[in-house]
């Protein structure tokens, strides 16, 4: 593709974003209250329960809070990590199901962004480096990396409801 095509596509997408924003984005003081109380948990898939626990609890310092059998798939585990503020990151393993490696697909997960205090962000950054985890750092507040099964995780030092200094909530 030529640079001209890229610029035209970019302009089209910018115009489309503005159209959608104008149609649906209500000013904060006029927005209705959400029908949701919050994110109870996000569930990812694990190929190895122990390896996942060692990574999320051992490296990222997210305490394991429960490990039970998955009610939907006998022999499978469902386990949870505390990611603060009453939120959980959950996992399933599906032994014998051969679910294959992580991949991004339409309707699938791009990444999970977890807010951490700035001083904790620095500590976790060092722990990830010490563990040999490949990182991509953006805007001096975001770390992107992959968990043992390839899911993309972001640690962001911005407070909940903010992104790169702008309020998004």
C-alpha positions as a Markdown table, in Angstrom:
| # | Residue | x | y | z |
|---|---|---|---|---|
| 1 | Unk | 0.0 | 0.0 | 0.0 |
| 2 | Unk | 1.1 | 3.5 | -0.7 |
| 3 | Unk | 1.5 | 6.3 | 1.8 |
| 4 | Unk | -1.4 | 8.0 | 0.1 |
| 5 | Unk | -3.6 | 5.0 | 0.8 |
| 6 | Unk | -2.5 | 4.9 | 4.4 |
| 7 | Unk | -3.3 | 8.6 | 4.8 |
| 8 | Unk | -6.7 | 8.2 | 3.2 |
| 9 | Unk | -7.5 | 5.3 | 5.5 |
| 10 | Unk | -6.3 | 7.2 | 8.5 |
| 11 | Unk | -8.5 | 10.2 | 7.6 |
| 12 | Unk | -11.5 | 7.9 | 7.0 |
| 13 | Unk | -11.1 | 6.3 | 10.4 |
| 14 | Unk | -10.6 | 9.7 | 12.1 |
| 15 | Unk | -13.8 | 10.9 | 10.5 |
| 16 | Unk | -15.7 | 7.8 | 11.5 |
| 17 | Unk | -14.4 | 8.1 | 15.1 |
| 18 | Unk | -15.7 | 11.7 | 15.2 |
| 19 | Unk | -19.1 | 10.7 | 13.8 |
| 20 | Unk | -19.5 | 7.9 | 16.4 |
| 21 | Unk | -18.3 | 10.3 | 19.2 |
| 22 | Unk | -20.8 | 13.0 | 18.1 |
| 23 | Unk | -23.6 | 10.4 | 18.0 |
| 24 | Unk | -23.0 | 8.5 | 21.2 |
| 25 | Unk | -20.6 | 10.2 | 23.6 |
| 26 | Unk | -22.6 | 12.1 | 26.2 |
| 27 | Unk | -20.9 | 14.7 | 28.4 |
| 28 | Unk | -19.9 | 13.3 | 31.8 |
| 29 | Unk | -22.4 | 15.4 | 33.7 |
| 30 | Unk | -25.3 | 14.2 | 31.4 |
| 31 | Unk | -24.4 | 10.5 | 31.3 |
| 32 | Unk | -26.8 | 8.1 | 32.9 |
| 33 | Unk | -25.4 | 5.9 | 35.7 |
| 34 | Unk | -24.1 | 2.5 | 34.5 |
| 35 | Unk | -26.3 | -0.5 | 35.1 |
| 36 | Unk | -23.2 | -2.4 | 36.1 |
| 37 | Unk | -21.5 | -2.4 | 39.6 |
| 38 | Unk | -18.1 | -3.2 | 38.1 |
| 39 | Unk | -16.0 | -5.9 | 36.5 |
| 40 | Unk | -16.4 | -9.0 | 38.6 |
| 41 | Unk | -13.7 | -10.9 | 36.8 |
| 42 | Unk | -12.1 | -11.4 | 33.4 |
| 43 | Unk | -11.4 | -15.1 | 32.6 |
| 44 | Unk | -8.5 | -16.2 | 30.6 |
| 45 | Unk | -7.3 | -19.7 | 29.6 |
| 46 | Unk | -4.3 | -21.3 | 31.2 |
| 47 | Unk | -2.4 | -24.3 | 29.8 |
| 48 | Unk | -0.7 | -25.0 | 33.2 |
| 49 | Unk | -2.2 | -24.0 | 36.5 |
| 50 | Unk | 1.0 | -24.0 | 38.5 |
| 51 | Unk | 2.9 | -22.0 | 35.9 |
| 52 | Unk | 0.1 | -19.5 | 35.8 |
| 53 | Unk | 0.1 | -19.2 | 39.6 |
| 54 | Unk | 3.8 | -18.8 | 39.8 |
| 55 | Unk | 3.7 | -16.0 | 37.2 |
| 56 | Unk | 0.7 | -14.0 | 38.5 |
| 57 | Unk | 1.3 | -14.5 | 42.2 |
| 58 | Unk | 5.0 | -15.0 | 42.2 |
| 59 | Unk | 6.1 | -12.3 | 39.7 |
| 60 | Unk | 3.2 | -9.9 | 39.5 |
| 61 | Unk | 2.3 | -10.2 | 43.3 |
| 62 | Unk | -1.5 | -10.8 | 42.6 |
| 63 | Unk | -2.6 | -13.1 | 45.4 |
| 64 | Unk | -4.3 | -16.4 | 44.5 |
| 65 | Unk | -7.7 | -16.2 | 46.2 |
| 66 | Unk | -9.5 | -19.4 | 45.1 |
| 67 | Unk | -8.9 | -22.6 | 43.2 |
| 68 | Unk | -12.0 | -24.7 | 42.4 |
| 69 | Unk | -13.3 | -27.2 | 39.8 |
| 70 | Unk | -14.8 | -25.5 | 36.8 |
| 71 | Unk | -18.5 | -26.3 | 37.0 |
| 72 | Unk | -18.8 | -26.3 | 33.2 |
| 73 | Unk | -16.0 | -28.7 | 32.4 |
| 74 | Unk | -15.3 | -31.6 | 34.8 |
| 75 | Unk | -11.6 | -31.9 | 35.6 |
| 76 | Unk | -11.0 | -28.3 | 34.7 |
| 77 | Unk | -9.8 | -25.7 | 37.2 |
| 78 | Unk | -11.2 | -22.2 | 37.8 |
| 79 | Unk | -8.9 | -20.0 | 39.8 |
| 80 | Unk | -8.8 | -16.4 | 40.8 |
| 81 | Unk | -6.3 | -13.6 | 41.6 |
| 82 | Unk | -6.9 | -10.4 | 43.5 |
| 83 | Unk | -6.0 | -7.5 | 41.3 |
| 84 | Unk | -7.2 | -4.9 | 43.8 |
| 85 | Unk | -10.3 | -2.7 | 44.2 |
| 86 | Unk | -12.6 | -5.7 | 44.5 |
| 87 | Unk | -11.6 | -7.0 | 41.1 |
| 88 | Unk | -10.5 | -10.5 | 40.1 |
| 89 | Unk | -8.5 | -12.0 | 37.2 |
| 90 | Unk | -9.7 | -15.5 | 36.7 |
| 91 | Unk | -8.4 | -18.5 | 34.7 |
| 92 | Unk | -9.7 | -21.8 | 33.4 |
| 93 | Unk | -7.6 | -24.7 | 32.3 |
| 94 | Unk | -9.1 | -27.3 | 30.0 |
| 95 | Unk | -7.0 | -30.4 | 30.3 |
| 96 | Unk | -7.3 | -32.7 | 27.2 |
| 97 | Unk | -9.2 | -30.1 | 25.2 |
| 98 | Unk | -6.1 | -29.0 | 23.1 |
| 99 | Unk | -7.3 | -25.4 | 22.9 |
| 100 | Unk | -4.1 | -24.3 | 21.0 |
| 101 | Unk | -1.9 | -21.2 | 21.6 |
| 102 | Unk | -3.2 | -17.7 | 22.3 |
| 103 | Unk | -4.1 | -15.7 | 19.2 |
| 104 | Unk | -5.9 | -12.4 | 18.6 |
| 105 | Unk | -9.1 | -12.9 | 16.8 |
| 106 | Unk | -12.1 | -10.7 | 16.2 |
| 107 | Unk | -14.3 | -10.8 | 19.3 |
| 108 | Unk | -11.2 | -12.1 | 21.3 |
| 109 | Unk | -9.0 | -10.4 | 23.9 |
| 110 | Unk | -6.5 | -7.8 | 22.8 |
| 111 | Unk | -5.1 | -7.1 | 26.3 |
| 112 | Unk | -6.0 | -6.8 | 30.0 |
| 113 | Unk | -4.9 | -3.4 | 31.5 |
| 114 | Unk | -4.3 | -3.5 | 35.3 |
| 115 | Unk | -3.8 | -0.3 | 37.2 |
| 116 | Unk | -1.0 | -0.3 | 39.8 |
| 117 | Unk | 0.5 | 2.4 | 42.0 |
| 118 | Unk | 3.5 | 4.2 | 40.4 |
| 119 | Unk | 6.0 | 2.9 | 42.9 |
| 120 | Unk | 4.6 | -0.7 | 42.6 |
| 121 | Unk | 4.8 | -0.3 | 38.8 |
| 122 | Unk | 8.6 | 0.3 | 39.1 |
| 123 | Unk | 9.0 | -2.7 | 41.3 |
| 124 | Unk | 7.0 | -4.9 | 39.0 |
| 125 | Unk | 8.9 | -3.6 | 36.0 |
| 126 | Unk | 12.1 | -4.8 | 37.7 |
| 127 | Unk | 10.6 | -8.1 | 38.6 |
| 128 | Unk | 9.5 | -8.7 | 35.0 |
| 129 | Unk | 12.9 | -7.8 | 33.7 |
| 130 | Unk | 14.6 | -10.1 | 36.3 |
| 131 | Unk | 12.2 | -12.9 | 35.2 |
| 132 | Unk | 13.3 | -12.5 | 31.6 |
| 133 | Unk | 9.9 | -11.3 | 30.4 |
| 134 | Unk | 10.1 | -9.2 | 27.2 |
| 135 | Unk | 8.5 | -5.8 | 27.8 |
| 136 | Unk | 7.3 | -2.9 | 25.7 |
| 137 | Unk | 7.1 | 0.4 | 27.6 |
| 138 | Unk | 4.9 | 3.3 | 26.4 |
| 139 | Unk | 4.3 | 6.8 | 27.7 |
| 140 | Unk | 6.4 | 6.1 | 30.8 |
| 141 | Unk | 3.3 | 4.6 | 32.5 |
| 142 | Unk | 2.4 | 1.5 | 30.5 |
| 143 | Unk | 4.2 | -1.9 | 30.4 |
| 144 | Unk | 3.0 | -4.5 | 27.9 |
| 145 | Unk | 4.1 | -8.1 | 28.1 |
| 146 | Unk | 2.7 | -11.6 | 27.5 |
| 147 | Unk | 1.9 | -14.1 | 30.2 |
| 148 | Unk | 3.1 | -17.7 | 30.0 |
| 149 | Unk | 0.3 | -18.6 | 27.6 |
| 150 | Unk | 0.7 | -15.5 | 25.4 |
| 151 | Unk | -2.1 | -13.3 | 26.6 |
| 152 | Unk | -1.1 | -9.6 | 26.4 |
| 153 | Unk | -1.1 | -7.9 | 29.8 |
| 154 | Unk | -0.6 | -4.1 | 30.5 |
| 155 | Unk | 0.4 | -2.7 | 33.8 |
| 156 | Unk | -0.5 | 1.0 | 33.8 |
| 157 | Unk | 0.6 | 3.4 | 36.5 |
| 158 | Unk | -2.3 | 5.8 | 35.8 |
| 159 | Unk | -5.2 | 5.7 | 38.4 |
| 160 | Unk | -8.4 | 3.9 | 37.6 |
| 161 | Unk | -10.5 | 6.1 | 35.2 |
| 162 | Unk | -7.5 | 7.8 | 33.7 |
| 163 | Unk | -5.3 | 7.1 | 30.7 |
| 164 | Unk | -2.1 | 8.9 | 30.0 |
| 165 | Unk | -3.3 | 11.9 | 32.1 |
| 166 | Unk | -6.7 | 12.2 | 30.6 |
| 167 | Unk | -9.9 | 11.2 | 32.3 |
| 168 | Unk | -11.7 | 8.4 | 30.5 |
| 169 | Unk | -14.4 | 7.8 | 33.1 |
